[in-house]
Amino acid sequence: MRKRVLITGAAGFLGSHLCDRFIKEGFHVMGIDNLITGSLENIEHLFKLEQFEFYHHDVTKFVHVPGNLDYILHFASPASPIDYLKIPIQTLKVGSLGTHNLLGLAKEKNARILIASTSEVYGDPLVHPQTEDYFGNVNTIGPRGVYDEAKRFQESITMAYHRFHGLETRIVRIFNTYGPRMRLNDGRVIPAFMGQALRGEDLTIFGDGLQTRSFCYVDDQIEGIYRLLMSDYALPVNIGNDDEITIKEFAEEIIKLTGTDQKIVYKELPIDDPMQRKPDISLAKKILGWEAKVSRSEGMKRTYAYFKSLTKEQLHKSEHKDFSKHIVK
């Protein structure tokens, strides 16, 4: 019999790529998503498969899965500032109530659960690069706090279940990840720049552009997550590319890649936007034998080709397509 895995946030960017990976590995995959930010377009190609099923459900409500369950990957959460600033309460609830429900399900099914945390738990870091033993510099009452604190609570309750109930848990701290299936208008750096380039608009930088990021291609991220799930390590692990670049330099790379002549325009930096973001991946190298393989130049070529291939109709066709026959109620 196939092993069974439940993936929450299955119609999202990372969730959909995880569905692909586990199908490839021979699992029976059950996806859950409430579709607030996810799109069924991302998993449409899986609906024809017997080993895939989809549940349209909000994990902040009770989650029931019939039959046995081997693994759970909890990726249900808004991840872009545009989303979590628009739906702050839902963001807090999916990190708290949703995580509690899924940890309870994992306990009931004796399943191993991996929780998707984020580099945002480090806030605007005072340590660089960020190591897993750094506690962070987070403003709990700032606008970004709804996402940062949801993820920090998520880690705390996960470790509580691990220590008190002996539950098999894994925690991945995800650093900036990009690739096909990102939403063009989700507000994060790469899709924002790509969207502006495709529309022939100037590229917008918030702040002076000297803040740094480290961008990890999605294939590398999925490989790291898979290895962590299959490992025996319960504490948080950074998964990200440690090739650091300033936002200004990155904008210049986008202009060169797209062959356009846009200018760079500067706007005020949002509150609590981190000035430096680079993972220390020594732990991932040591316990998982993992490090990013896809260079930024190669990853950006693939990502730009994906965005360039999308027409206006394709960007919005999920609004007109009926997927209801594929959804398990």
PyMOL commands that set and color helices and strands:
alter all, ss='L'
color gray80, all
select helices_A, chain A and resi 13-24+40-46+81-86+88-109+119-122+145-165+189-198+218-229+247-258+282-288+296-309+312-319+324-326
alter helices_A, ss='H'
color red, helices_A
select strands_A, chain A and resi 4-8+28-33+52-56+71-74+112-118+169-174+177-178+203-206+212-214+216-217+237-239+244-246+264-267+327-328
alter strands_A, ss='S'
color yellow, strands_A
deselect
rebuild
show_as cartoon
